Amino acid sequence: MKTALISLLTATLLGLASLASGRHFDAADFTAILFTTGLVAWTIDQYSREPRELHRPIRFPVNLGRRPAKATVDCQAA
């Protein structure tokens, strides 16, 4: 929720600054700024946390101890 509020506040402030400078500010500009700010805020929020520990080990379905069987090729001369 904090990320959404930060992005909404930033988009609003940039819109007000745009209007104060005399530039026309429309819904497309607001949506683009809102999306970009939300994406940046979400990325910063994700990377500012400590990564979670895995509760169980990851096991791959590959048996690394066995070699694959050699394929036999039957070639018949024509």
C-alpha angles and dihedrals in degrees: 000000000000091000092054092049092049092050093046092049092047093049090049093049092048089049092052091048089050092051092047090055091053098250117134111247119197138179093269091058091047092050093048093049091045093051095045094047091047091051092050092046092048092049092050090047092051095048095044093066129083110253116254121250119243112247094208132023121261112246121193119212092235122106104219095185097068129069118222116258115257113254116235117221120203108208117186120194114232 
